[in-house]
Amino acid sequence: MTTTTLHPPTAAPATGVLASLALATLLPSLAVSSANVALPTLAGELHSPFADVQWVTLAYLLATTTLIVGAGRLGDLMGRRRVLLGGIALFVAASAGGALAPGLGWLIVARVMQGAGAAAMLALTMALVGSALPRSRAGSAMGLLGTMSAVGTALGPSLGGLLIATLGWPAIFAANVPLGALAFVATWRWLPADGATRGRAGFDLPGMAWLAMALAAFALAMTRQPALLVVAAMGMMGFVWIERRAASPLVRLDRLRDPALGRGLAMNALVSAVMMATLVIGPFHLGGALGLGAAVVGALTSVGPVVSALSGVPAGRLVDRFGTRRTTLLGLAAMLAGCALIAVLPASLGAMAYVGPLVVVTPGYALFQAANNTAVMADVAADQRGVVSGLLTLSRNLGLITGASALAAVFAAGGLRPSFVIATAMVVFAVGLASRAK
């Protein structure tokens, strides 16, 4: 089945393309961080135990993680701009549904739908960098997308707290509606129209179902029930079996044997786990071990996202100027130095022994992300950009889940030093992988 689409009214300048992709990247991260701050309020006002209210966050993350590869593949088949517009529309509708939800059950359903829309937005923004912008600007574009993700993460808690205090918890979901509408209009106006596509006939629905089951089980095993790792392993075996026999597989398994792609995905997961560990461990270390007040802890833990937001665009420009291999190694070297400092600096230095090295780790991560994303997406075939972008974002999400669970568990058992010895070793492994790139 071949489909066509209407063309936007004018040719798209690079600034319009970047603005569209930036908005579509900002909203998913804002939806995570702003909702997190509402959980205590939701528990009280909806008369629900905190364990149930946590599904407001978990439902969104599970939907995004399990659907992101399928969303990318659907973009390859049906047109990336078309699927991105559909994802934004679903995100906006689900945000409105969350604002109007009469109870926790409806709110969780709305968050699942919001996460499904976010999956398309996250998968396809990076894929569209390669097709909508000249290759010479790819690094800068990837840096901008990293900046917008960090801005959403940093802005969410303060914006969410302000909206809850002044308008109530529904406002944190309602705020996404005008922003999402703006992203939809910008995407329609500025992104280049899709050409002829293969349509839905080639979409591997069984493969998507098996992958979603495996990923959901893994995410729940990391956050709730470790026994589900068995289900995750079985789901992944079923997925591989299906993909080997599918006429149009969701993921071409031979593509995963490409050393460059494999290295990129592995490094992305490793360093994302380390970065998430800094965000999760930091508040417990600063507030618990050092005894700092909540306001001081909040200010200090915001340093990382703020530095990341400021580093993204310059990092992208460095990638365009010096190439992906050198900037990848430079970013990892900064992360290695910062993690090692956290592991060895004496506790007598107080908060600076943690926050100071974090200021080194965070721009290193921004530089790595811009370089690695650019390298992975550089030579991907046109009909595979969506699914590879989805895999890249998936590897990041799995790293974030692992960092928030496994490294946080090490911290709970042994404290700051052992957790960052392991984090340092993970970055060393990533450096080894990066040094093998040509």
C-alpha angles and dihedrals in degrees: 000000000000122000133189133198139210114261121239115253099259141014112277121247117214092250091057092048091050092048091052094049092044093055092046089052096045097056101060094051091044090052091056101045098040093051093049092064090054096059097095091047092048091051091055101040096041092043092232131138115256092245089062094043091055087071087074086072099030095051091055094047093046093050092048095046097046097044103038098091092045091049091052092049091048088054090053090052103038102027127282097237091049094050092043090054089049091050092051091048091051091047091052094046092047091049090054089047090053091051091051097040111133094204147002095275094057091044092055091049089051090051091052089054091044089053091050090054090046090053090062091045094050095043098048105040092071091041090054092053089072096047102036102041135048115263091242089067098044095101093050090048092050089049091052092051089051090050093051092049090052092046090054091049093048096041097045101076096047094042092045092049092050093049093048092049094049107028107013133251097299088067093070089063096037090055090067092061100073091037091050092047089053090050090050093051092045092049092049092045102043113022116090115256121254119254126216112323138194093243128214097308091090097049112121101223096170091051090049091052094050093046092048091051092049094047094045091050091049093049092048091045091055094047107027121002121022091194088073089074086086090057090047091053092048091048092051092050089051090049093052091048091052094045093053090058102035118112090214106020123203089229123019102229092205087060089060089058089064103113094216093052093043092051092047094051094044094049091047092054093046098050093040089056089052093049093048089050090057090053095046100038096042099072092046093048096045096042100034109031096030097033097226121163123258094253092051092046090050092051094047095046090052090062092081098053091042093052089046091052091051093046101051102080096042088047091055092051091051089053091053091048104041104023133247102279098055094042092047090055092044092052092048091047090056091048090048093051093048096047092047090051092052089051096050108028113105120253089234088079089069122201093351090066087067106027095043095058089041088064086060096044097050101057088042089058091048090052092047093049094050092047098042095045090049093048095048094048097041102090102021115134114252094246092052102046095098097051093043090050087050091051091049092052090043092055088052092049093049089050091051091050092048093048092049092051114024100036091039088054090053089052092050091051101040112008135240101318100057093044092054093043085060091043090052090050090051091054090047088056090050090051089053090053093047093050089060092061117104 
